Amino acid sequence: MYKKIEQILNALGCDNHEISIVITDDAQVRDLNRTYRGKDKPTNVLSFPMQEGEFSDITPGLLGDVVISLDTARAEAMAAGISTNERMSQLLIHGILHLIGFDHELGENQAREMEEKSLALLRRIEKNIDLTAF
């Protein structure tokens, strides 16, 4: 996974930046989702950007944290007929794009832009040309 992260960051022009990746279970993701988003349910990926807000200048090279639920990723992979690794790539890209400011919840144009960028990044790190964006 390290190589994929490096490829994604390089493609985004963030080769001098760091991120933290946490791969955990539904229970921990549910706790984080409840605490930070007010949603009492597990989700597949959460992003915690460090380049925004009052203290963003403290660690300028740190983009933030991406938290992925392996439980949900496995279930979604099975439902989609793809490998868990391929689903993890989709979620990793989605999380990293949120760290650098992409937000599909801000409207149709932003969602389309994020999907296009996701697909371009997937093509760099995955061999399965039929794999779609998040």
C-alpha positions as CSV (number, residue, x, y, z in Angstrom):
1,M,0.0,0.0,0.0
2,Y,2.9,2.3,0.7
3,K,3.9,2.4,-3.0
4,K,0.3,3.3,-4.0
5,I,0.2,6.1,-1.5
6,E,3.5,7.4,-2.9
7,Q,2.2,7.2,-6.4
8,I,-1.0,9.1,-5.5
9,L,0.8,11.8,-3.6
10,N,3.3,12.3,-6.5
11,A,0.5,12.5,-9.1
12,L,-1.2,15.2,-7.0
13,G,2.0,17.2,-6.6
14,C,2.2,16.4,-2.9
15,D,5.4,14.4,-2.9
16,N,6.9,16.5,0.0
17,H,3.8,15.9,2.1
18,E,2.9,13.2,4.7
19,I,-0.3,11.5,5.5
20,S,-1.3,9.0,8.1
21,I,-3.3,5.9,7.2
22,V,-5.3,3.9,9.7
23,I,-6.9,0.7,8.7
24,T,-9.3,-0.5,11.4
25,D,-12.7,-2.1,11.9
26,D,-16.3,-0.9,11.8
27,A,-16.5,-0.3,15.5
28,Q,-13.7,2.2,15.6
29,V,-14.8,3.9,12.5
30,R,-18.3,4.2,13.9
31,D,-16.9,5.8,17.1
32,L,-15.0,8.3,14.9
33,N,-17.9,9.0,12.7
34,R,-20.2,9.6,15.7
35,T,-17.6,11.8,17.5
36,Y,-16.6,14.0,14.5
37,R,-19.5,13.9,12.1
38,G,-22.5,13.2,14.4
39,K,-23.4,10.1,12.5
40,D,-23.8,7.0,14.7
41,K,-22.9,4.4,12.1
42,P,-19.8,2.9,10.5
43,T,-18.6,4.2,7.1
44,N,-16.0,3.1,4.7
45,V,-13.5,6.0,4.8
46,L,-13.0,9.1,6.9
47,S,-10.6,12.0,6.2
48,F,-9.2,14.4,8.8
49,P,-7.4,17.3,6.9
50,M,-4.6,19.1,8.7
51,Q,-4.3,21.8,6.1
52,E,-7.5,23.6,7.1
53,G,-8.5,25.5,10.2
54,E,-6.9,27.5,12.9
55,F,-3.8,25.4,13.4
56,S,-3.1,24.5,9.8
57,D,0.3,26.3,9.8
58,I,1.7,24.1,12.7
59,T,2.6,21.2,10.4
60,P,2.5,22.4,6.8
61,G,3.9,19.2,5.4
62,L,1.2,17.0,7.0
63,L,-1.9,16.6,4.8
64,G,-3.9,14.7,7.5
65,D,-5.3,11.3,8.3
66,V,-7.3,8.8,6.3
67,V,-9.1,6.1,8.3
68,I,-10.5,3.1,6.4
69,S,-12.7,0.4,7.8
70,L,-11.4,-2.9,6.5
71,D,-14.8,-4.6,7.5
72,T,-16.8,-2.2,5.2
73,A,-14.1,-2.3,2.5
74,R,-14.3,-6.2,2.4
75,A,-18.1,-6.2,2.3
76,E,-18.2,-3.5,-0.5
77,A,-15.6,-5.3,-2.5
78,M,-17.6,-8.5,-2.3
79,A,-20.8,-6.8,-3.3
80,A,-19.0,-5.0,-6.3
81,G,-17.2,-8.2,-7.4
82,I,-13.8,-6.7,-7.0
83,S,-10.9,-7.5,-4.8
84,T,-10.5,-6.0,-1.3
85,N,-7.2,-4.5,-2.5
86,E,-9.0,-2.8,-5.4
87,R,-11.6,-1.4,-3.0
88,M,-8.9,-0.2,-0.6
89,S,-7.3,1.7,-3.5
90,Q,-10.6,3.4,-4.3
91,L,-11.1,4.4,-0.7
92,L,-7.5,5.5,-0.3
93,I,-7.8,7.8,-3.3
94,H,-11.2,9.1,-2.1
95,G,-9.7,9.9,1.4
96,I,-6.6,11.6,0.0
97,L,-8.6,13.7,-2.3
98,H,-10.6,14.9,0.6
99,L,-7.4,15.8,2.4
100,I,-6.4,18.1,-0.4
101,G,-9.7,19.9,-0.7
102,F,-11.9,17.9,-3.0
103,D,-15.5,17.6,-1.7
104,H,-18.2,15.7,-3.6
105,E,-20.8,17.0,-1.2
106,L,-20.5,20.6,-2.4
107,G,-22.4,20.1,-5.6
108,E,-22.6,18.3,-8.9
109,N,-19.6,20.1,-10.5
110,Q,-17.3,19.3,-7.5
111,A,-18.6,15.7,-7.4
112,R,-17.8,15.2,-11.1
113,E,-14.3,16.8,-10.7
114,M,-13.6,14.5,-7.8
115,E,-14.8,11.4,-9.7
116,E,-12.6,12.3,-12.8
117,K,-9.5,12.8,-10.6
118,S,-10.3,9.6,-8.8
119,L,-10.5,7.6,-12.0
120,A,-7.3,9.1,-13.3
121,L,-5.5,8.1,-10.1
122,L,-7.0,4.6,-10.2
123,R,-5.5,4.1,-13.7
124,R,-2.1,4.9,-12.3
125,I,-2.2,2.4,-9.4
126,E,-4.5,-0.4,-10.5
127,K,-4.2,-2.8,-13.4
128,N,-7.9,-3.5,-13.7
129,I,-9.0,-1.1,-16.4
130,D,-12.7,-1.8,-15.6
131,L,-12.4,-0.5,-12.1
132,T,-14.5,2.5,-11.6
133,A,-14.0,5.5,-9.4
134,F,-15.4,5.6,-5.9
